[in-house]
Amino acid sequence: MKCVVFAAALTCLASFSAAARDDCTLSLSPGQVAFGSLTRGVLEGGSSFGVRTVQLRIQCPAPQPMRWQFIAPAADSLRYRWGAGTLQLRIVSARLDGAAVQWAAESGEPLQEDVLRPGERVVAWRTGAIASGAHLEVELEVDARVSAGASRVNDLTRFEGGGRFQLD
């Protein structure tokens, strides 16, 4: 199993890794996302560290169905637990072997608001079926949030959490 680590460094830190079958590789880019040190008054909308974009790349030696998921503790049905707050991952776009594809839950149902839900596998989807390919690129938005109460700190505070992308 091959792994690549992705870290978001700041006053908040989220670390991700990627795992795949031995014959495929997963990578995340950029390797580090800086949310920066923020004061409570600067948090967007009172609770957001802002949205950052990452690229997930899956490369296999031969075409195969691309089923993947993000594994991390759930905060609720749409968000993952992250330190004293939550993370939400939203798919922006996907390309399979260079061609744009849709994405869906493994059941074939569309993802609600393109959001990755805890415990849900995602598949590349084309013409009503799971699409096979050798190279998948997915652009994701990562939204990190904390509650108003968790943002009341007396000193510089680091929020940490983690999760991993996995090809099934």
C-alpha positions in Angstrom: 0.0 0.0 0.0 1.5 3.4 -1.0 0.7 6.5 1.0 1.2 10.3 0.4 0.6 12.8 3.2 -1.2 16.1 2.7 -1.1 18.6 5.5 -2.8 21.9 6.1 -0.6 24.0 8.3 -1.8 27.0 10.3 -3.5 27.7 13.5 -5.5 24.7 12.3 -3.9 21.5 10.9 -5.6 18.9 8.9 -3.6 15.9 7.7 -4.7 13.6 5.0 -3.1 10.5 3.5 -3.9 8.5 0.4 -3.9 4.7 0.1 -4.5 2.5 -2.9 -4.0 -1.1 -4.0 -0.4 -2.0 -4.6 -0.8 -1.5 -8.4 -2.2 2.0 -8.2 -0.9 5.2 -6.8 -2.8 8.1 -5.2 -1.4 11.6 -4.7 -2.7 14.9 -3.3 -1.6 18.3 -4.4 -0.6 20.7 -3.1 1.3 18.9 -0.4 0.6 21.6 2.1 -2.4 24.1 2.4 -1.9 27.1 4.6 -5.0 28.5 6.2 -2.8 30.9 8.2 -3.1 32.2 11.7 -6.4 33.9 12.1 -8.0 36.0 14.8 -11.6 35.3 15.8 -12.7 38.5 14.1 -11.2 37.5 10.8 -12.8 34.1 10.5 -15.0 34.2 7.4 -18.7 34.3 8.3 -17.7 34.0 11.9 -16.6 30.3 11.7 -14.8 29.5 8.4 -11.1 29.4 7.9 -11.9 29.7 4.2 -12.1 27.3 1.3 -8.9 25.7 -0.1 -8.6 23.6 -3.3 -6.7 20.3 -3.5 -6.2 17.8 -6.4 -6.6 14.1 -5.9 -4.8 12.0 -8.6 -5.2 8.2 -9.0 -3.0 6.4 -11.5 -3.4 2.7 -12.3 -1.5 0.6 -14.8 -4.7 -0.6 -16.5 -8.3 0.7 -16.8 -10.5 -0.2 -13.9 -13.7 1.1 -12.1 -12.6 4.1 -9.9 -14.2 3.7 -6.5 -12.8 5.9 -3.8 -13.7 7.5 -0.5 -12.4 9.8 2.2 -12.2 8.1 5.6 -12.3 10.2 8.8 -14.4 10.5 11.9 -17.9 11.9 11.1 -19.1 15.1 12.7 -22.6 14.7 11.1 -24.0 13.4 7.9 -22.2 16.0 5.7 -19.1 16.9 7.6 -16.0 15.2 9.1 -14.7 15.9 12.6 -11.6 18.1 12.6 -10.1 19.2 15.9 -12.6 21.5 17.6 -14.4 21.9 14.3 -15.5 20.3 11.1 -14.3 19.7 7.5 -16.5 19.5 4.5 -15.1 18.2 1.1 -16.9 19.1 -2.1 -16.1 17.8 -5.6 -15.6 20.6 -8.1 -14.6 18.6 -11.1 -13.3 15.2 -12.2 -11.5 13.9 -15.3 -11.0 10.2 -16.2 -8.3 9.5 -18.7 -8.4 13.2 -19.7 -12.2 13.4 -20.3 -14.6 15.1 -18.0 -16.8 12.7 -16.0 -19.6 13.0 -13.5 -19.4 11.6 -10.1 -21.9 9.7 -7.9 -22.3 7.6 -4.8 -21.5 4.0 -5.5 -25.2 3.3 -5.6 -25.5 5.6 -8.6 -27.3 8.4 -6.7 -25.9 11.9 -7.3 -23.9 13.4 -4.4 -26.0 15.9 -2.5 -24.5 19.3 -3.4 -21.4 17.5 -4.7 -20.4 16.9 -1.0 -18.4 13.9 0.1 -20.4 12.3 3.0 -18.8 10.3 5.7 -18.9 6.6 4.9 -19.8 7.1 1.2 -17.8 5.7 -1.7 -17.6 7.9 -4.8 -17.4 6.6 -8.4 -16.6 8.2 -11.7 -19.9 8.1 -13.6 -20.4 8.2 -17.4 -23.5 7.5 -19.5 -25.5 6.0 -16.6 -22.8 3.6 -15.4 -19.6 3.4 -13.3 -16.8 4.5 -15.6 -13.5 2.6 -15.9 -10.1 4.3 -16.6 -6.5 4.3 -15.6 -6.0 8.0 -14.6 -8.5 9.9 -12.4 -8.0 13.6 -11.4 -10.5 15.1 -8.9 -10.5 18.8 -7.8 -11.8 19.2 -4.3 -12.7 22.1 -2.1 -11.9 21.8 1.6 -13.9 24.0 3.9 -12.6 24.1 7.6 -15.0 25.5 10.2 -15.1 25.9 14.0 -18.0 26.8 16.2 -18.1 30.2 17.8 -17.4 28.7 21.2 -14.3 26.8 19.9 -12.9 30.0 18.4 -12.8 31.7 21.8 -9.2 30.9 22.8 -6.7 32.8 25.0 -3.6 32.0 23.0 -2.5 30.7 19.7 -4.3 27.4 19.3 -3.6 24.6 16.8 -6.6 22.6 15.6 -5.6 19.1 14.3 -7.4 16.3 12.6 -6.9 13.9 9.9 -8.3 11.4 7.4 -7.3 9.5 4.3 -8.4 9.0 0.7 -8.6 5.4 -0.2 -9.1 3.6 -3.6 -11.3 0.5 -3.2 
